[in-house]
């Protein structure tokens, strides 16, 4: 069930606009279908379009105390408080100053909505199973469960993420708590997330 976003794209399939929605096609094969691609630290990544709820421009994020470093805080998205994860921080990448291309991809994972901050959104690609390889092994000390596969499209390599496994169960619980605390503070008369000082 994926009634999602109002999306606009140019002739090259590039995603445009501060707020976009997708009507994702049904697919039973997770390694064969449409992927929304985006950039982090100059590298291109992709997530299943079925998981994407919408893309929004950056807005004020209210920090939540005592949460993991990669949780930027919470936002008020049309009356619903959701937690926002910084994928650069999650993947231990160097921080980068926010630009006009920085945006939040809202995804559905583990039954909840979370926002993912990325450097910029690229395009929606249809990648066939033949163009996706298994993630390579980097040894027992490196967790690659969150990698759905390596996509090869248009002569480029894209790291396809399994958004359901990017966060561990413990991290997902912390994300849920952050959203819950943000909603409680807003309902209790504290400054709403969308009104907080950046």
C-alpha angles and dihedrals in degrees: 000000000000117000095155137143147001101239132185125193137178125234091277093056093253113157113240140184138047094267123030137166134201136214098210120203120238114255133168094193109079091192096055123058146048122339130189107225126206141165133252119176092343095307124111122236134178139207129190112272088223088069096050117100099174146318119241135181119251115284136174111300118203112217117231116211122239096019127129115280093250093060105090092190135259138308133202105237108188092321097319120106114220132175120245123218122199105219092198090059092042091055093043093245125155112272119251133203112256116257135188087266094056109108146162123249109204110211137180113232133158089357096303137089121243132173121231119203112218134173093243142330117248116185147300113267132191104220119186124217089251089061094054123081129191116265111264120246116252096182135275093293094060119075112215098164090112091060110093092188146297112280121208111197134150090359093301135105119233127188107229113210129210096219091196089065102037088091121046119231090260092050091047089053090052089050091052091049091051091053091045093050091047091051091047092051091050093048091047093061099263119135108292117244093248090054099048121118113257 
